[in-house]
Amino acid sequence: MSIQIYAGKKNFDTQKAERFFKERRVPYQLLDLKKHKLGSREMQLFARRLGAENLVDRKNPDALSHPVAHTDDAQYILEALMENPRFLRTPIVRCGEQVTLGVDEKAWEAWIQ
């Protein structure tokens, strides 16, 4: 089992995700989206599991000033997020093909059982 936490910046939810796995001694990999460029397959997986429109951080002023925050066109959203990963809602937590957005301790608990 491989847990990956994709995060743009160390926000409260990212810290909560890290703490959840640390407390349970579950190894995880923190992927900083400023350094780690997402691949199209990863982005497609996130969109399939979570919905492309849910990936956009609509509380981020930078994202709100970009057309990506005001469209439902999945293809456009994915292209914009590939170019500007800072518009992503984080943390995105992945375990194989399973993906969560934000803090979802019930799902994480099920993964590590």
CNS distance restraints for C-alpha pairs under 8 A (distance, minus, plus):
assign (resid   1 and name CA) (resid  95 and name CA) 6.83 0.50 0.50
assign (resid   1 and name CA) (resid  96 and name CA) 7.47 0.50 0.50
assign (resid   2 and name CA) (resid  27 and name CA) 7.49 0.50 0.50
assign (resid   2 and name CA) (resid  28 and name CA) 6.56 0.50 0.50
assign (resid   2 and name CA) (resid  29 and name CA) 7.90 0.50 0.50
assign (resid   2 and name CA) (resid  95 and name CA) 5.72 0.50 0.50
assign (resid   2 and name CA) (resid  96 and name CA) 6.82 0.50 0.50
assign (resid   3 and name CA) (resid  27 and name CA) 6.97 0.50 0.50
assign (resid   3 and name CA) (resid  28 and name CA) 4.66 0.50 0.50
assign (resid   3 and name CA) (resid  29 and name CA) 6.24 0.50 0.50
assign (resid   3 and name CA) (resid  93 and name CA) 7.08 0.50 0.50
assign (resid   3 and name CA) (resid  94 and name CA) 5.72 0.50 0.50
assign (resid   3 and name CA) (resid  95 and name CA) 4.85 0.50 0.50
assign (resid   3 and name CA) (resid  96 and name CA) 7.67 0.50 0.50
assign (resid   4 and name CA) (resid  28 and name CA) 5.61 0.50 0.50
assign (resid   4 and name CA) (resid  29 and name CA) 4.75 0.50 0.50
assign (resid   4 and name CA) (resid  30 and name CA) 5.97 0.50 0.50
assign (resid   4 and name CA) (resid  31 and name CA) 6.95 0.50 0.50
assign (resid   4 and name CA) (resid  93 and name CA) 5.70 0.50 0.50
assign (resid   4 and name CA) (resid  94 and name CA) 5.13 0.50 0.50
assign (resid   4 and name CA) (resid  95 and name CA) 6.58 0.50 0.50
assign (resid   5 and name CA) (resid  14 and name CA) 7.85 0.50 0.50
assign (resid   5 and name CA) (resid  17 and name CA) 7.76 0.50 0.50
assign (resid   5 and name CA) (resid  18 and name CA) 7.87 0.50 0.50
assign (resid   5 and name CA) (resid  28 and name CA) 7.18 0.50 0.50
assign (resid   5 and name CA) (resid  29 and name CA) 6.11 0.50 0.50
assign (resid   5 and name CA) (resid  30 and name CA) 4.81 0.50 0.50
assign (resid   5 and name CA) (resid  31 and name CA) 5.92 0.50 0.50
assign (resid   5 and name CA) (resid  91 and name CA) 6.28 0.50 0.50
assign (resid   5 and name CA) (resid  92 and name CA) 5.83 0.50 0.50
assign (resid   5 and name CA) (resid  93 and name CA) 4.54 0.50 0.50
assign (resid   5 and name CA) (resid  94 and name CA) 6.46 0.50 0.50
assign (resid   6 and name CA) (resid  30 and name CA) 6.15 0.50 0.50
assign (resid   6 and name CA) (resid  31 and name CA) 4.82 0.50 0.50
assign (resid   6 and name CA) (resid  32 and name CA) 6.18 0.50 0.50
assign (resid   6 and name CA) (resid  33 and name CA) 6.49 0.50 0.50
assign (resid   6 and name CA) (resid  90 and name CA) 6.78 0.50 0.50
assign (resid   6 and name CA) (resid  91 and name CA) 5.52 0.50 0.50
assign (resid   6 and name CA) (resid  92 and name CA) 5.05 0.50 0.50
assign (resid   6 and name CA) (resid  93 and name CA) 6.25 0.50 0.50
assign (resid   7 and name CA) (resid  14 and name CA) 6.59 0.50 0.50
assign (resid   7 and name CA) (resid  30 and name CA) 7.28 0.50 0.50
assign (resid   7 and name CA) (resid  31 and name CA) 6.25 0.50 0.50
assign (resid   7 and name CA) (resid  32 and name CA) 5.29 0.50 0.50
assign (resid   7 and name CA) (resid  33 and name CA) 5.78 0.50 0.50
assign (resid   7 and name CA) (resid  90 and name CA) 5.32 0.50 0.50
assign (resid   7 and name CA) (resid  91 and name CA) 4.92 0.50 0.50
assign (resid   7 and name CA) (resid  92 and name CA) 6.77 0.50 0.50
assign (resid   8 and name CA) (resid  32 and name CA) 5.78 0.50 0.50
assign (resid   8 and name CA) (resid  33 and name CA) 4.93 0.50 0.50
assign (resid   8 and name CA) (resid  34 and name CA) 6.32 0.50 0.50
assign (resid   8 and name CA) (resid  85 and name CA) 7.47 0.50 0.50
assign (resid   8 and name CA) (resid  86 and name CA) 5.98 0.50 0.50
assign (resid   8 and name CA) (resid  88 and name CA) 7.57 0.50 0.50
assign (resid   8 and name CA) (resid  90 and name CA) 6.55 0.50 0.50
assign (resid   8 and name CA) (resid  91 and name CA) 7.64 0.50 0.50
assign (resid   9 and name CA) (resid  14 and name CA) 7.88 0.50 0.50
assign (resid   9 and name CA) (resid  32 and name CA) 7.34 0.50 0.50
assign (resid  10 and name CA) (resid  14 and name CA) 5.84 0.50 0.50
assign (resid  10 and name CA) (resid  15 and name CA) 6.48 0.50 0.50
assign (resid  11 and name CA) (resid  15 and name CA) 6.36 0.50 0.50
assign (resid  12 and name CA) (resid  16 and name CA) 6.16 0.50 0.50
assign (resid  13 and name CA) (resid  17 and name CA) 6.21 0.50 0.50
assign (resid  13 and name CA) (resid  90 and name CA) 7.56 0.50 0.50
assign (resid  13 and name CA) (resid  91 and name CA) 6.56 0.50 0.50
assign (resid  13 and name CA) (resid 102 and name CA) 6.30 0.50 0.50
assign (resid  13 and name CA) (resid 103 and name CA) 6.05 0.50 0.50
assign (resid  14 and name CA) (resid  18 and name CA) 6.27 0.50 0.50
assign (resid  14 and name CA) (resid  90 and name CA) 6.99 0.50 0.50
assign (resid  14 and name CA) (resid  91 and name CA) 5.27 0.50 0.50
assign (resid  14 and name CA) (resid 102 and name CA) 7.75 0.50 0.50
assign (resid  14 and name CA) (resid 103 and name CA) 7.97 0.50 0.50
assign (resid  15 and name CA) (resid  19 and name CA) 6.05 0.50 0.50
assign (resid  16 and name CA) (resid  20 and name CA) 6.10 0.50 0.50
assign (resid  16 and name CA) (resid 103 and name CA) 7.29 0.50 0.50
assign (resid  17 and name CA) (resid  21 and name CA) 6.60 0.50 0.50
assign (resid  17 and name CA) (resid  91 and name CA) 7.64 0.50 0.50
assign (resid  17 and name CA) (resid 103 and name CA) 6.43 0.50 0.50
assign (resid  18 and name CA) (resid  22 and name CA) 6.10 0.50 0.50
assign (resid  19 and name CA) (resid  23 and name CA) 5.90 0.50 0.50
assign (resid  20 and name CA) (resid  24 and name CA) 6.61 0.50 0.50
assign (resid  20 and name CA) (resid 105 and name CA) 7.68 0.50 0.50
assign (resid  21 and name CA) (resid  25 and name CA) 6.05 0.50 0.50
assign (resid  21 and name CA) (resid  26 and name CA) 5.06 0.50 0.50
assign (resid  21 and name CA) (resid  27 and name CA) 6.96 0.50 0.50
assign (resid  21 and name CA) (resid  28 and name CA) 7.09 0.50 0.50
assign (resid  22 and name CA) (resid  26 and name CA) 6.08 0.50 0.50
assign (resid  22 and name CA) (resid  27 and name CA) 7.33 0.50 0.50
assign (resid  26 and name CA) (resid 112 and name CA) 7.82 0.50 0.50
assign (resid  31 and name CA) (resid  35 and name CA) 7.78 0.50 0.50
assign (resid  31 and name CA) (resid  36 and name CA) 6.17 0.50 0.50
assign (resid  32 and name CA) (resid  36 and name CA) 5.73 0.50 0.50
assign (resid  33 and name CA) (resid  37 and name CA) 6.25 0.50 0.50
assign (resid  33 and name CA) (resid  38 and name CA) 7.40 0.50 0.50
assign (resid  33 and name CA) (resid  85 and name CA) 6.42 0.50 0.50
assign (resid  33 and name CA) (resid  86 and name CA) 7.35 0.50 0.50
assign (resid  34 and name CA) (resid  85 and name CA) 7.59 0.50 0.50
assign (resid  34 and name CA) (resid  86 and name CA) 7.60 0.50 0.50
assign (resid  37 and name CA) (resid  82 and name CA) 7.99 0.50 0.50
assign (resid  38 and name CA) (resid  42 and name CA) 6.36 0.50 0.50
assign (resid  38 and name CA) (resid  43 and name CA) 6.70 0.50 0.50
assign (resid  38 and name CA) (resid  82 and name CA) 6.75 0.50 0.50
assign (resid  38 and name CA) (resid  85 and name CA) 7.87 0.50 0.50
assign (resid  39 and name CA) (resid  43 and name CA) 6.34 0.50 0.50
assign (resid  39 and name CA) (resid  82 and name CA) 7.78 0.50 0.50
assign (resid  40 and name CA) (resid  44 and name CA) 5.99 0.50 0.50
assign (resid  40 and name CA) (resid  82 and name CA) 7.47 0.50 0.50
assign (resid  41 and name CA) (resid  45 and name CA) 6.15 0.50 0.50
assign (resid  42 and name CA) (resid  46 and name CA) 6.27 0.50 0.50
assign (resid  43 and name CA) (resid  47 and name CA) 6.16 0.50 0.50
assign (resid  43 and name CA) (resid  78 and name CA) 6.93 0.50 0.50
assign (resid  43 and name CA) (resid  82 and name CA) 7.60 0.50 0.50
assign (resid  44 and name CA) (resid  48 and name CA) 6.08 0.50 0.50
assign (resid  44 and name CA) (resid  78 and name CA) 7.76 0.50 0.50
assign (resid  45 and name CA) (resid  49 and name CA) 6.14 0.50 0.50
assign (resid  45 and name CA) (resid  97 and name CA) 7.41 0.50 0.50
assign (resid  46 and name CA) (resid  50 and name CA) 5.70 0.50 0.50
assign (resid  46 and name CA) (resid  51 and name CA) 7.22 0.50 0.50
assign (resid  46 and name CA) (resid  52 and name CA) 7.46 0.50 0.50
assign (resid  46 and name CA) (resid  55 and name CA) 7.84 0.50 0.50
assign (resid  46 and name CA) (resid  99 and name CA) 6.71 0.50 0.50
assign (resid  47 and name CA) (resid  51 and name CA) 4.53 0.50 0.50
assign (resid  47 and name CA) (resid  52 and name CA) 4.41 0.50 0.50
assign (resid  47 and name CA) (resid  55 and name CA) 7.32 0.50 0.50
assign (resid  47 and name CA) (resid  78 and name CA) 7.83 0.50 0.50
assign (resid  48 and name CA) (resid  52 and name CA) 7.41 0.50 0.50
assign (resid  49 and name CA) (resid  98 and name CA) 7.50 0.50 0.50
assign (resid  49 and name CA) (resid  99 and name CA) 6.49 0.50 0.50
assign (resid  50 and name CA) (resid  54 and name CA) 6.40 0.50 0.50
assign (resid  50 and name CA) (resid  55 and name CA) 7.22 0.50 0.50
assign (resid  50 and name CA) (resid  99 and name CA) 7.46 0.50 0.50
assign (resid  50 and name CA) (resid 100 and name CA) 7.36 0.50 0.50
assign (resid  50 and name CA) (resid 101 and name CA) 7.40 0.50 0.50
assign (resid  51 and name CA) (resid  55 and name CA) 6.92 0.50 0.50
assign (resid  52 and name CA) (resid  56 and name CA) 7.50 0.50 0.50
assign (resid  52 and name CA) (resid  74 and name CA) 5.40 0.50 0.50
assign (resid  52 and name CA) (resid  77 and name CA) 6.52 0.50 0.50
assign (resid  52 and name CA) (resid  78 and name CA) 6.74 0.50 0.50
assign (resid  53 and name CA) (resid  71 and name CA) 7.88 0.50 0.50
assign (resid  53 and name CA) (resid  72 and name CA) 5.98 0.50 0.50
assign (resid  53 and name CA) (resid  73 and name CA) 7.96 0.50 0.50
assign (resid  53 and name CA) (resid  74 and name CA) 6.69 0.50 0.50
assign (resid  53 and name CA) (resid  77 and name CA) 7.05 0.50 0.50
assign (resid  54 and name CA) (resid  89 and name CA) 7.88 0.50 0.50
assign (resid  55 and name CA) (resid  88 and name CA) 5.51 0.50 0.50
assign (resid  55 and name CA) (resid  89 and name CA) 5.50 0.50 0.50
assign (resid  55 and name CA) (resid 101 and name CA) 7.95 0.50 0.50
assign (resid  56 and name CA) (resid  63 and name CA) 7.46 0.50 0.50
assign (resid  56 and name CA) (resid  68 and name CA) 7.50 0.50 0.50
assign (resid  56 and name CA) (resid  69 and name CA) 6.44 0.50 0.50
assign (resid  56 and name CA) (resid  77 and name CA) 7.81 0.50 0.50
assign (resid  56 and name CA) (resid  81 and name CA) 7.79 0.50 0.50
assign (resid  56 and name CA) (resid  87 and name CA) 5.77 0.50 0.50
assign (resid  56 and name CA) (resid  88 and name CA) 4.93 0.50 0.50
assign (resid  56 and name CA) (resid  89 and name CA) 5.60 0.50 0.50
assign (resid  57 and name CA) (resid  63 and name CA) 6.62 0.50 0.50
assign (resid  57 and name CA) (resid  69 and name CA) 7.70 0.50 0.50
assign (resid  57 and name CA) (resid  87 and name CA) 5.57 0.50 0.50
assign (resid  57 and name CA) (resid  88 and name CA) 5.27 0.50 0.50
assign (resid  57 and name CA) (resid  89 and name CA) 4.36 0.50 0.50
assign (resid  57 and name CA) (resid  90 and name CA) 7.90 0.50 0.50
assign (resid  58 and name CA) (resid  63 and name CA) 6.45 0.50 0.50
assign (resid  58 and name CA) (resid  64 and name CA) 6.11 0.50 0.50
assign (resid  58 and name CA) (resid  69 and name CA) 6.12 0.50 0.50
assign (resid  58 and name CA) (resid  89 and name CA) 7.99 0.50 0.50
assign (resid  59 and name CA) (resid  63 and name CA) 7.74 0.50 0.50
assign (resid  59 and name CA) (resid  64 and name CA) 7.34 0.50 0.50
assign (resid  60 and name CA) (resid  64 and name CA) 6.26 0.50 0.50
assign (resid  60 and name CA) (resid  87 and name CA) 7.04 0.50 0.50
assign (resid  61 and name CA) (resid  65 and name CA) 6.25 0.50 0.50
assign (resid  62 and name CA) (resid  66 and name CA) 6.71 0.50 0.50
assign (resid  62 and name CA) (resid  87 and name CA) 7.21 0.50 0.50
assign (resid  63 and name CA) (resid  67 and name CA) 7.85 0.50 0.50
assign (resid  63 and name CA) (resid  68 and name CA) 6.89 0.50 0.50
assign (resid  63 and name CA) (resid  69 and name CA) 5.90 0.50 0.50
assign (resid  63 and name CA) (resid  86 and name CA) 7.97 0.50 0.50
assign (resid  63 and name CA) (resid  87 and name CA) 5.18 0.50 0.50
assign (resid  64 and name CA) (resid  68 and name CA) 7.65 0.50 0.50
assign (resid  64 and name CA) (resid  69 and name CA) 5.32 0.50 0.50
assign (resid  64 and name CA) (resid  70 and name CA) 7.56 0.50 0.50
assign (resid  65 and name CA) (resid  69 and name CA) 7.67 0.50 0.50
assign (resid  66 and name CA) (resid  70 and name CA) 7.78 0.50 0.50
assign (resid  67 and name CA) (resid  71 and name CA) 6.71 0.50 0.50
assign (resid  68 and name CA) (resid  76 and name CA) 7.27 0.50 0.50
assign (resid  68 and name CA) (resid  77 and name CA) 5.62 0.50 0.50
assign (resid  68 and name CA) (resid  80 and name CA) 6.54 0.50 0.50
assign (resid  71 and name CA) (resid  77 and name CA) 7.52 0.50 0.50
assign (resid  72 and name CA) (resid  77 and name CA) 7.49 0.50 0.50
assign (resid  73 and name CA) (resid  77 and name CA) 6.19 0.50 0.50
assign (resid  74 and name CA) (resid  78 and name CA) 6.17 0.50 0.50
assign (resid  75 and name CA) (resid  79 and name CA) 6.27 0.50 0.50
assign (resid  76 and name CA) (resid  80 and name CA) 6.10 0.50 0.50
assign (resid  77 and name CA) (resid  81 and name CA) 6.07 0.50 0.50
assign (resid  78 and name CA) (resid  82 and name CA) 6.11 0.50 0.50
assign (resid  79 and name CA) (resid  83 and name CA) 6.47 0.50 0.50
assign (resid  80 and name CA) (resid  84 and name CA) 5.93 0.50 0.50
assign (resid  81 and name CA) (resid  85 and name CA) 5.00 0.50 0.50
assign (resid  81 and name CA) (resid  86 and name CA) 7.70 0.50 0.50
assign (resid  81 and name CA) (resid  87 and name CA) 6.32 0.50 0.50
assign (resid  81 and name CA) (resid  88 and name CA) 6.64 0.50 0.50
assign (resid  89 and name CA) (resid 101 and name CA) 7.35 0.50 0.50
assign (resid  89 and name CA) (resid 102 and name CA) 7.49 0.50 0.50
assign (resid  90 and name CA) (resid 101 and name CA) 6.54 0.50 0.50
assign (resid  90 and name CA) (resid 102 and name CA) 5.87 0.50 0.50
assign (resid  91 and name CA) (resid 101 and name CA) 6.03 0.50 0.50
assign (resid  91 and name CA) (resid 102 and name CA) 5.13 0.50 0.50
assign (resid  91 and name CA) (resid 103 and name CA) 7.50 0.50 0.50
assign (resid  92 and name CA) (resid  99 and name CA) 6.92 0.50 0.50
assign (resid  92 and name CA) (resid 100 and name CA) 5.77 0.50 0.50
assign (resid  92 and name CA) (resid 101 and name CA) 4.67 0.50 0.50
assign (resid  92 and name CA) (resid 102 and name CA) 6.24 0.50 0.50
assign (resid  93 and name CA) (resid  99 and name CA) 5.66 0.50 0.50
assign (resid  93 and name CA) (resid 100 and name CA) 5.22 0.50 0.50
assign (resid  93 and name CA) (resid 101 and name CA) 6.41 0.50 0.50
assign (resid  93 and name CA) (resid 102 and name CA) 7.70 0.50 0.50
assign (resid  94 and name CA) (resid  98 and name CA) 5.74 0.50 0.50
assign (resid  94 and name CA) (resid  99 and name CA) 4.46 0.50 0.50
assign (resid  94 and name CA) (resid 100 and name CA) 6.52 0.50 0.50
assign (resid  95 and name CA) (resid  99 and name CA) 6.42 0.50 0.50
assign (resid  95 and name CA) (resid 111 and name CA) 7.38 0.50 0.50
assign (resid 100 and name CA) (resid 104 and name CA) 6.64 0.50 0.50
assign (resid 100 and name CA) (resid 107 and name CA) 7.65 0.50 0.50
assign (resid 104 and name CA) (resid 108 and name CA) 6.45 0.50 0.50
assign (resid 105 and name CA) (resid 109 and name CA) 5.92 0.50 0.50
assign (resid 106 and name CA) (resid 110 and name CA) 6.38 0.50 0.50
assign (resid 107 and name CA) (resid 111 and name CA) 6.39 0.50 0.50
assign (resid 108 and name CA) (resid 112 and name CA) 6.52 0.50 0.50
assign (resid 109 and name CA) (resid 113 and name CA) 6.43 0.50 0.50
